[in-house]
Amino acid sequence: MRKNYISQLITAVFILATVFLPSFVFSQTTPKTLPAIRTTQHVKIDGLLTDSAWKNAAMMTGLIEFRPKIGAKEDNGTRTEAWLMYDDRGIYFGGYCHERTKDSIARELAGRDGFGTNDYVGIIFDTYYDKLNGFEYFVTPLNEQWDAKMSPPSTNGNSEDFTWNAVWESGAVIHDDGWSFEMFIPYSAIRFGKKDVQTWGFNITRRRRKTEQQFTWNPIDPNVSGFLTQEGLWAGISHIKPPLRLQFSPYFSTYINHFPYNTAGQKNWTSSVNGGMDVKYGISQAITLDMTLIPDFGQVQSDNQVLNLSPFEVKFNENRSFFTEGTELFGKGNLFYSRRVGGTPLHFNDIANYLDSNEHIVKNPTETKLINATKISGRLQSGLGIGFFNAITSPQYALIEDDAKNQRKIQTSPLTNYNIIVLNQSLKHNSSVSFINTDVLRNGSDYDANVSAALFDLNDKTNTWNVGGKVSNSNLIGYLPGGKTQTGYSHSVYFGKTSGNFNFNLEQDLTNDKYNSNDLGYFTVTNFLDHSLWMQYHWLKQTSWYNNLRINFNNYYSLLYKNFPGQKKNTKFQVYATNVNANAQLKNLWVAGMFFGCVPKGNDFYEPHEQGWSFHSPQRIQLNPWFQTNSAKKYFISLNYFLGIRSLFNSPNHEVSFSHRYRFNDKFSINQDLYYNLTRNDAGFYNKYYENDSIGNPELKAIIFSRRDRKTVENIVTLKYNFNNRSGITFRARHYWSQVRQKQLYDLQPDGNLLPTVHTNVAIEHENYNIFNIDATYTLQFAPGSFINIVWKNQANTFDDDIRYKYVRNFGNTIGSDQNNNLSLKVIYFLDYLNLKKKKKG
């Protein structure tokens, strides 16, 4: 029945593709071309455009709107005039953004890469003209900078990497009738090929936030897939060469930490002084080496810790700049989860198995220490992108003590080397093929891991049809008994239509039961065969009540690839899910949407936390309306409500996400994010029940589930005050509370159903978890690329089974518990070899 349904869906896709065929046949427009003009005159970057060199620069005007009104010309009163030129040192871009009044300019001090509610102007360069990879540089009316690398969309859908930072100059000045700007982008801040005469793809863009209008010089059709596929040309760039790219960022940091242990032999106060360096070196014109020596990540934002009831580990955001900046190549194939490097020691959870009856754990580090890390990346003139990553972490040890105060150490993680190699070849029609290999080598008897993947993503010459996929192989060397290797296989293949009003994507994913990429990647489930279908129809032309409207239809069908050993139920079916959702931007710039989904009964092979068992998951009906107001206004609100109703135990799930922000002025704003979840009669894993066999060894007798009520509240308050475009303070406080009230216990049956437990000696234990964090940061950029950061971090948490109290009492108890306070100072100084050389000559 379900197989027939899938085949019917596939047939429907091709029928719809035929019906909508006229909507995706596009004429190929000729891109605009701007001549590359070289200057020999001096330019002062102050945002005023008064230097005579600008009189001879190539001019761009007559920008075309691509949202919300596609194809409209700029109004004369808000027109844009821009100029572009270059010299032996770099690229100059300047212009004037006209406005009818000064008050029409949207501006907010938000910090570097902080976006905020700002008008902006940006220039985008596709230096290899492959229509896949680019560099973006933006400036706001208050002269704050953003920059990013553009690449094909990653697994999370992002095509812009704003964590990438370059050092360049800018200036901006606000006038009564608009604002002017200048940029200087040195060749050290961009990558390009070796040809004597080059043509680059490029475009410029301007956004007016109070009307949400966005314009480009070379017209952009949102119905056509890709931004770089619709770029203009900067032609005749001659005899440019990058300088020697050798840059150092030495740092000095000091920390003071206080936690009230109040225990003999344990210090309440500790301190440390650290030093290290980041190095950036241009190995060749296109290839760059990045290295961090003795890194210090103590000032990164605290993780959003949660009470995890799922069978899978929590995936945390990466806040360490070295692992986020310019890593788009290493994200190919979704094989690199950077938190593995310096993450939880391999045997962190195994220490209890090695303790004698009179021993206890004194110290068990939760993170491994990173010794150094290196990245080599770039793209050759041929379009071949090359990425190499290597990191080394030191051994970690748990400290064990017995009742007589004798201590010993147990290694929880060996000396470990992490390695990634990526090759990505750009092809015609913004297509590409890639190869990636990850390797984890551990010293001693622990197993090693090696994963390889080949990827392809191909588009037709009209940029309408897309086909792609991935084939991956994993090897855990020495993982199996006798030192044998466990080898696994995974693949995905997809086909879709990416341009036009109607789009779709049909995908198959298969992973066998031996595949594992978790040593350097993040991978939750294995042993599956999935099929998914996504379809969308959108209307992007304005009407009397909306600027754009999208309707999506999704189907997902999952089977086990093969039965697990000892599987209690002879079925491979896991889950089928379908939903339809719509979203629209209204004429008042509000955005609203609605989601409706249905998930029939299925089989969950992971919730039992034991291979070979499955839980007969209930039917779920889901409803999710949401909206957000105009984000350019002083007061902004976003509200999202989700209702899920499950058939088992008549279980409702209510989730509310509410966010609002108020901007007092250009410098000061307050933001609150509030999440509330109330789930009643939820069914989930509780514990495993063991009894000793005839020789005294524990034997699994039952998987215990519980019917439970769960309440979760997360409250985040963020305050931001910027003194100017170089310094500011951010204050972020987060309180997370999750309470689980166990109501009744059940035994999981071989057929996947639940019956009241017969094991009356299993105690009911509730859970009540609180964590409170403060991250307060003062940042001063005292020179390009150079910073002083002062950070205060505070943390308090409680975990018990006391569920008597509500939110306010829990918050009070958490604040009143022992708190860890950490105050740190870090100075980072950016040094460019060329500047040092000039000063020495001077």
ChimeraX attribute file (.defattr): number of C-alpha atoms within 10 A of each C-alpha:
attribute: neighborCount
match mode: 1-to-1
recipient: residues
	/A:1	5
	/A:2	10
	/A:3	9
	/A:4	9
	/A:5	10
	/A:6	17
	/A:7	11
	/A:8	11
	/A:9	15
	/A:10	13
	/A:11	12
	/A:12	12
	/A:13	20
	/A:14	12
	/A:15	12
	/A:16	14
	/A:17	18
	/A:18	10
	/A:19	11
	/A:20	16
	/A:21	12
	/A:22	11
	/A:23	13
	/A:24	21
	/A:25	13
	/A:26	14
	/A:27	7
	/A:28	9
	/A:29	8
	/A:30	10
	/A:31	14
	/A:32	15
	/A:33	16
	/A:34	18
	/A:35	16
	/A:36	20
	/A:37	17
	/A:38	20
	/A:39	17
	/A:40	9
	/A:41	11
	/A:42	10
	/A:43	16
	/A:44	15
	/A:45	20
	/A:46	18
	/A:47	21
	/A:48	18
	/A:49	22
	/A:50	12
	/A:51	13
	/A:52	11
	/A:53	15
	/A:54	21
	/A:55	11
	/A:56	13
	/A:57	21
	/A:58	16
	/A:59	16
	/A:60	16
	/A:61	14
	/A:62	17
	/A:63	24
	/A:64	21
	/A:65	24
	/A:66	20
	/A:67	22
	/A:68	22
	/A:69	18
	/A:70	21
	/A:71	16
	/A:72	14
	/A:73	14
	/A:74	17
	/A:75	12
	/A:76	11
	/A:77	13
	/A:78	17
	/A:79	17
	/A:80	25
	/A:81	16
	/A:82	23
	/A:83	19
	/A:84	24
	/A:85	22
	/A:86	21
	/A:87	19
	/A:88	16
	/A:89	15
	/A:90	19
	/A:91	17
	/A:92	23
	/A:93	23
	/A:94	26
	/A:95	24
	/A:96	25
	/A:97	24
	/A:98	22
	/A:99	21
	/A:100	14
	/A:101	13
	/A:102	14
	/A:103	11
	/A:104	18
	/A:105	23
	/A:106	22
	/A:107	22
	/A:108	24
	/A:109	29
	/A:110	26
	/A:111	23
	/A:112	17
	/A:113	17
	/A:114	14
	/A:115	18
	/A:116	16
	/A:117	21
	/A:118	24
	/A:119	25
	/A:120	26
	/A:121	26
	/A:122	20
	/A:123	21
	/A:124	22
	/A:125	27
	/A:126	26
	/A:127	21
	/A:128	22
	/A:129	22
	/A:130	21
	/A:131	27
	/A:132	24
	/A:133	22
	/A:134	24
	/A:135	21
	/A:136	22
	/A:137	21
	/A:138	22
	/A:139	27
	/A:140	28
	/A:141	26
	/A:142	23
	/A:143	27
	/A:144	24
	/A:145	26
	/A:146	22
	/A:147	24
	/A:148	22
	/A:149	23
	/A:150	24
	/A:151	18
	/A:152	22
	/A:153	14
	/A:154	16
	/A:155	11
	/A:156	8
	/A:157	8
	/A:158	12
	/A:159	19
	/A:160	20
	/A:161	20
	/A:162	17
	/A:163	19
	/A:164	21
	/A:165	20
	/A:166	17
	/A:167	16
	/A:168	19
	/A:169	17
	/A:170	23
	/A:171	23
	/A:172	24
	/A:173	17
	/A:174	18
	/A:175	16
	/A:176	12
	/A:177	18
	/A:178	22
	/A:179	21
	/A:180	26
	/A:181	27
	/A:182	26
	/A:183	27
	/A:184	22
	/A:185	19
	/A:186	20
	/A:187	21
	/A:188	21
	/A:189	15
	/A:190	20
	/A:191	21
	/A:192	23
	/A:193	19
	/A:194	14
	/A:195	13
	/A:196	11
	/A:197	12
	/A:198	19
	/A:199	20
	/A:200	23
	/A:201	23
	/A:202	27
	/A:203	25
	/A:204	22
	/A:205	20
	/A:206	22
	/A:207	20
	/A:208	21
	/A:209	20
	/A:210	18
	/A:211	16
	/A:212	15
	/A:213	17
	/A:214	22
	/A:215	28
	/A:216	23
	/A:217	22
	/A:218	23
	/A:219	23
	/A:220	23
	/A:221	18
	/A:222	17
	/A:223	20
	/A:224	18
	/A:225	18
	/A:226	20
	/A:227	17
	/A:228	24
	/A:229	19
	/A:230	22
	/A:231	27
	/A:232	23
	/A:233	20
	/A:234	22
	/A:235	17
	/A:236	16
	/A:237	19
	/A:238	17
	/A:239	12
	/A:240	19
	/A:241	17
	/A:242	21
	/A:243	16
	/A:244	16
	/A:245	19
	/A:246	17
	/A:247	19
	/A:248	18
	/A:249	19
	/A:250	18
	/A:251	21
	/A:252	16
	/A:253	20
	/A:254	16
	/A:255	18
	/A:256	15
	/A:257	17
	/A:258	16
	/A:259	17
	/A:260	13
	/A:261	14
	/A:262	9
	/A:263	8
	/A:264	7
	/A:265	7
	/A:266	11
	/A:267	12
	/A:268	14
	/A:269	13
	/A:270	12
	/A:271	12
	/A:272	10
	/A:273	12
	/A:274	13
	/A:275	16
	/A:276	16
	/A:277	17
	/A:278	21
	/A:279	17
	/A:280	19
	/A:281	16
	/A:282	21
	/A:283	15
	/A:284	13
	/A:285	21
	/A:286	19
	/A:287	18
	/A:288	21
	/A:289	20
	/A:290	19
	/A:291	22
	/A:292	21
	/A:293	16
	/A:294	17
	/A:295	20
	/A:296	20
	/A:297	12
	/A:298	16
	/A:299	23
	/A:300	15
	/A:301	19
	/A:302	17
	/A:303	11
	/A:304	16
	/A:305	14
	/A:306	15
	/A:307	18
	/A:308	10
	/A:309	13
	/A:310	13
	/A:311	14
	/A:312	13
	/A:313	11
	/A:314	15
	/A:315	12
	/A:316	12
	/A:317	14
	/A:318	15
	/A:319	17
	/A:320	17
	/A:321	13
	/A:322	21
	/A:323	17
	/A:324	16
	/A:325	15
	/A:326	20
	/A:327	20
	/A:328	21
	/A:329	22
	/A:330	26
	/A:331	17
	/A:332	22
	/A:333	23
	/A:334	16
	/A:335	23
	/A:336	22
	/A:337	21
	/A:338	22
	/A:339	19
	/A:340	18
	/A:341	24
	/A:342	18
	/A:343	14
	/A:344	18
	/A:345	22
	/A:346	17
	/A:347	16
	/A:348	18
	/A:349	12
	/A:350	10
	/A:351	17
	/A:352	11
	/A:353	7
	/A:354	10
	/A:355	15
	/A:356	11
	/A:357	8
	/A:358	9
	/A:359	18
	/A:360	16
	/A:361	16
	/A:362	13
	/A:363	12
	/A:364	19
	/A:365	15
	/A:366	15
	/A:367	18
	/A:368	24
	/A:369	21
	/A:370	21
	/A:371	16
	/A:372	17
	/A:373	23
	/A:374	19
	/A:375	23
	/A:376	19
	/A:377	24
	/A:378	22
	/A:379	23
	/A:380	18
	/A:381	15
	/A:382	12
	/A:383	19
	/A:384	16
	/A:385	20
	/A:386	22
	/A:387	22
	/A:388	20
	/A:389	20
	/A:390	19
	/A:391	20
	/A:392	22
	/A:393	22
	/A:394	15
	/A:395	17
	/A:396	24
	/A:397	19
	/A:398	19
	/A:399	17
	/A:400	21
	/A:401	18
	/A:402	16
	/A:403	10
	/A:404	8
	/A:405	9
	/A:406	9
	/A:407	14
	/A:408	14
	/A:409	15
	/A:410	15
	/A:411	16
	/A:412	21
	/A:413	23
	/A:414	21
	/A:415	16
	/A:416	22
	/A:417	18
	/A:418	20
	/A:419	20
	/A:420	22
	/A:421	20
	/A:422	23
	/A:423	20
	/A:424	21
	/A:425	17
	/A:426	21
	/A:427	18
	/A:428	13
	/A:429	16
	/A:430	21
	/A:431	22
	/A:432	21
	/A:433	18
	/A:434	21
	/A:435	20
	/A:436	25
	/A:437	22
	/A:438	25
	/A:439	20
	/A:440	21
	/A:441	18
	/A:442	19
	/A:443	13
	/A:444	10
	/A:445	10
	/A:446	16
	/A:447	17
	/A:448	20
	/A:449	23
	/A:450	21
	/A:451	26
	/A:452	21
	/A:453	22
	/A:454	20
	/A:455	20
	/A:456	17
	/A:457	20
	/A:458	19
	/A:459	20
	/A:460	13
	/A:461	12
	/A:462	15
	/A:463	22
	/A:464	19
	/A:465	19
	/A:466	18
	/A:467	18
	/A:468	18
	/A:469	19
	/A:470	19
	/A:471	18
	/A:472	22
	/A:473	20
	/A:474	24
	/A:475	21
	/A:476	23
	/A:477	18
	/A:478	16
	/A:479	17
	/A:480	11
	/A:481	8
	/A:482	7
	/A:483	13
	/A:484	12
	/A:485	17
	/A:486	17
	/A:487	18
	/A:488	20
	/A:489	21
	/A:490	22
	/A:491	18
	/A:492	18
	/A:493	18
	/A:494	18
	/A:495	18
	/A:496	21
	/A:497	21
	/A:498	21
	/A:499	23
	/A:500	23
	/A:501	19
	/A:502	23
	/A:503	23
	/A:504	23
	/A:505	19
	/A:506	19
	/A:507	18
	/A:508	18
	/A:509	17
	/A:510	21
	/A:511	23
	/A:512	18
	/A:513	19
	/A:514	16
	/A:515	22
	/A:516	27
	/A:517	25
	/A:518	16
	/A:519	22
	/A:520	23
	/A:521	19
	/A:522	19
	/A:523	17
	/A:524	14
	/A:525	14
	/A:526	20
	/A:527	19
	/A:528	20
	/A:529	22
	/A:530	19
	/A:531	19
	/A:532	19
	/A:533	22
	/A:534	19
	/A:535	19
	/A:536	18
	/A:537	17
	/A:538	18
	/A:539	17
	/A:540	22
	/A:541	15
	/A:542	17
	/A:543	13
	/A:544	7
	/A:545	11
	/A:546	19
	/A:547	22
	/A:548	20
	/A:549	20
	/A:550	17
	/A:551	18
	/A:552	18
	/A:553	18
	/A:554	17
	/A:555	19
	/A:556	18
	/A:557	19
	/A:558	21
	/A:559	19
	/A:560	22
	/A:561	17
	/A:562	13
	/A:563	17
	/A:564	17
	/A:565	9
	/A:566	10
	/A:567	14
	/A:568	16
	/A:569	17
	/A:570	10
	/A:571	13
	/A:572	18
	/A:573	18
	/A:574	21
	/A:575	19
	/A:576	20
	/A:577	18
	/A:578	17
	/A:579	18
	/A:580	17
	/A:581	18
	/A:582	18
	/A:583	19
	/A:584	22
	/A:585	23
	/A:586	19
	/A:587	16
	/A:588	12
	/A:589	19
	/A:590	18
	/A:591	21
	/A:592	19
	/A:593	18
	/A:594	18
	/A:595	18
	/A:596	18
	/A:597	18
	/A:598	18
	/A:599	18
	/A:600	15
	/A:601	18
	/A:602	20
	/A:603	25
	/A:604	17
	/A:605	23
	/A:606	19
	/A:607	21
	/A:608	23
	/A:609	17
	/A:610	12
	/A:611	14
	/A:612	16
	/A:613	24
	/A:614	26
	/A:615	25
	/A:616	18
	/A:617	23
	/A:618	21
	/A:619	16
	/A:620	19
	/A:621	17
	/A:622	17
	/A:623	17
	/A:624	17
	/A:625	17
	/A:626	18
	/A:627	17
	/A:628	19
	/A:629	19
	/A:630	20
	/A:631	20
	/A:632	20
	/A:633	15
	/A:634	14
	/A:635	16
	/A:636	17
	/A:637	18
	/A:638	19
	/A:639	16
	/A:640	18
	/A:641	17
	/A:642	18
	/A:643	17
	/A:644	18
	/A:645	20
	/A:646	21
	/A:647	14
	/A:648	18
	/A:649	13
	/A:650	11
	/A:651	19
	/A:652	19
	/A:653	19
	/A:654	16
	/A:655	19
	/A:656	18
	/A:657	17
	/A:658	18
	/A:659	19
	/A:660	18
	/A:661	20
	/A:662	16
	/A:663	18
	/A:664	11
	/A:665	12
	/A:666	20
	/A:667	17
	/A:668	19
	/A:669	21
	/A:670	18
	/A:671	18
	/A:672	18
	/A:673	16
	/A:674	18
	/A:675	16
	/A:676	17
	/A:677	17
	/A:678	16
	/A:679	19
	/A:680	19
	/A:681	21
	/A:682	19
	/A:683	24
	/A:684	19
	/A:685	22
	/A:686	22
	/A:687	15
	/A:688	16
	/A:689	16
	/A:690	13
	/A:691	12
	/A:692	11
	/A:693	10
	/A:694	8
	/A:695	6
	/A:696	8
	/A:697	9
	/A:698	12
	/A:699	12
	/A:700	11
	/A:701	13
	/A:702	19
	/A:703	21
	/A:704	23
	/A:705	25
	/A:706	24
	/A:707	21
	/A:708	20
	/A:709	18
	/A:710	19
	/A:711	20
	/A:712	21
	/A:713	19
	/A:714	20
	/A:715	17
	/A:716	18
	/A:717	18
	/A:718	18
	/A:719	17
	/A:720	20
	/A:721	20
	/A:722	20
	/A:723	14
	/A:724	16
	/A:725	18
	/A:726	18
	/A:727	20
	/A:728	20
	/A:729	19
	/A:730	20
	/A:731	18
	/A:732	20
	/A:733	18
	/A:734	20
	/A:735	24
	/A:736	24
	/A:737	25
	/A:738	24
	/A:739	27
	/A:740	21
	/A:741	22
	/A:742	20
	/A:743	15
	/A:744	14
	/A:745	26
	/A:746	22
	/A:747	23
	/A:748	23
	/A:749	18
	/A:750	15
	/A:751	14
	/A:752	20
	/A:753	15
	/A:754	20
	/A:755	13
	/A:756	14
	/A:757	18
	/A:758	11
	/A:759	14
	/A:760	8
	/A:761	8
	/A:762	13
	/A:763	8
	/A:764	13
	/A:765	13
	/A:766	15
	/A:767	16
	/A:768	22
	/A:769	21
	/A:770	26
	/A:771	23
	/A:772	23
	/A:773	25
	/A:774	22
	/A:775	20
	/A:776	21
	/A:777	20
	/A:778	17
	/A:779	19
	/A:780	18
	/A:781	17
	/A:782	13
	/A:783	11
	/A:784	14
	/A:785	16
	/A:786	16
	/A:787	20
	/A:788	20
	/A:789	18
	/A:790	19
	/A:791	24
	/A:792	19
	/A:793	23
	/A:794	18
	/A:795	22
	/A:796	20
	/A:797	21
	/A:798	17
	/A:799	15
	/A:800	12
	/A:801	14
	/A:802	15
	/A:803	15
	/A:804	10
	/A:805	12
	/A:806	11
	/A:807	16
	/A:808	9
	/A:809	11
	/A:810	24
	/A:811	19
	/A:812	10
	/A:813	15
	/A:814	22
	/A:815	19
	/A:816	11
	/A:817	12
	/A:818	14
	/A:819	18
	/A:820	17
	/A:821	18
	/A:822	21
	/A:823	17
	/A:824	20
	/A:825	17
	/A:826	22
	/A:827	19
	/A:828	22
	/A:829	20
	/A:830	19
	/A:831	17
	/A:832	18
	/A:833	15
	/A:834	14
	/A:835	11
	/A:836	11
	/A:837	10
	/A:838	9
	/A:839	9
	/A:840	8
	/A:841	7
	/A:842	6
